[in-house]
Amino acid sequence: MSRSPDADYAAYARTRVADMPPPADADAFSLAYHLLQLAYLLVTDLETRIHRPRGLTLPGFRLLFKLWLLGPTQPVRLAEISAMSRSAVTNAVNTLARGGLVERRSLPEDGRAVVLALTAAGEAAVREAFGEQTRREQEWFAALAPAEREHLTLLLARVLENRPAAVT
């Protein structure tokens, strides 16, 4: 089996970076390159095959999925757990609300506070898309044994938990 052009480029780039003076780090470069390439291809694939045909984006699906699991949730909480800005959440929610998938509800104890909740159509949409996305994710990670998938998940979680502080 021949290597893909992106694999050939990654090997070439790693070699070039390895020849550069510090602070160049060929190992860190190679890891970041492969992780970014995977993320880009995976997101593009899921959006193209699963979400866009349903009138969704991957960020929109992620918000629907979180509401499905959490139930009614304040927009600020969705932004916190989605690594999205409040304005990005608002824009996505506006689109989802126009599509009849999400609704805003006032909290009885604080009429100014709002939570977001799935509509019946939103729940049906997220259930269907989740099933398709799960099948596609299984195809993406079929090259890894279950123990390898678990190990990779733990490693990625550790990187996320120890990521550098955000620039403010």
N, C-alpha and C positions, 0 to 999 in steps of 0.2 A: 504494500500500500504506500503510495507516494504521500509526501507531506504536503500540506496546504500552503499556499503562498504566504498566509499570515504566520504560519509556524516557521517558514524559512526566514521571513523578515524578523521575527522575534529572536531567532538564534543569531542572525546577523547583527541586530541591534545590541544584543547582550554582549557579543564579542567586542563591538565598537566601544560600548560603555566600559567594559572591563579594561580597555587600553587607556582610558582617560584618567587623569590625576584625581586625587581626593578633592572634593567629597563624593565623587562618582562612586556608586555602589551597584555593581552589576547584579548582585542577588536581589537587592531591594527593587531595582528597576525591573528585573525579569518577573518577580512576583506581582508587582503592581501592573505591569503590562498585561500579563495573562489574566489577572483578576478583572481589569478594566475591559479587556477584549471579551471575556466571558460575559460580564455584566451587560455590555452593549449588545452582543449577539442574542443573549437570552431575553432582554427587554424587547428588542426589535422583533424577535420571533413570537413572543407571547402577545405583543400588541397586534402584530400582523395576522396571526392565526386565530387568536382567541378573542381579543377585546375589541379591536376596531370593527370586525364584522357585526358585533353586538351594539355598536354605537358608543363604546367605552374607550377610555384610555387606561393604561396600567395604573397611573395614580388614582384615577376614578375608581377602578376596581379595588385598589388597596383600601380606599376609604369605605367602600361598600362592605368589604370583607371585615374590616375592623368594627363597623357598626353591627354587622351580623353576629360577630362574636361577643361584643361588649354590650349591645343594646344601646338605648339612647345615650348619647355622649355629647359633652360640650365641645364646640369647635376648637377651643384652645387645647383641650386634651388630645384631640385627633392630630393637631399640628405637632404636639410634643412627641407622640409615639410614632409619627409617620415621617419624621425628618423632613417636614415640609414647613414652609413659612405659613403664617396665618393667612396671608393674602392668597397663597397658592391653594390652601384648603378652601377658602371662601370662593375662589373662582371655580374650583372643581365641584364644590357643593352646589353652587348656582347652576352649573350645567346639569348635575344629577337631579336637582329639584325640578328644573325645566323639563327633564325627561320623565318626571313622575316617579323617580326611584328613591328619593330622599325627601323628608319633610322636616320643617323647623317646628319645634314645640316650645311653648313657654313653660317654665317651671312654676308649679303652683305656689311654692314658697317664696319665689322671687320672680315677679312678672317681667323683670328686665332681662333675666338670664334665659338663654335659649339652649336647647339640646337638639341634636340632629338624630333622626330615626329613619330606619328603612320603611318604605311603604311595602305593601304586599307585592307590588311589581318589582321593587328593589330587592326584596328577599328572593323572589323567583329568579331574577337576573343573576344575583350573586351565587346562588346555588348552582345554576347551570354553568356559569363561567368558571366557578371553582372546580367543578368536576372535570371540565375540559383542560383547565390549567394544570390540575394534578396529573392527568394523564400525560400531558406534554412534559412536565417537569420530570416525571419518571423516565421518559425517553432521553431527556438531556443527561440524566445522571446514571443511566444504565451501565455505563462503562466502569462504574465504581461498585465494589462489593458493599453490602450494608455496613460493615465495620469501617470501611474507608469513608463512606458518606457521613457516618456519625463522627469520625475523627475530624474530617474537614469542617463539619458544622461547628464542632467545639473550638477548633483553631480560629475560624472566622469570628465566632462569638467573642473569643478572647481579644482579638484585634479590635473589634468594635467597642468592647468594654474599656479598652486602654488606649483609645484613639487620642491624638493630640487635641488640646483644647481648641475650641472654635475661635476664629479671628473675629474680634468685635470692632 
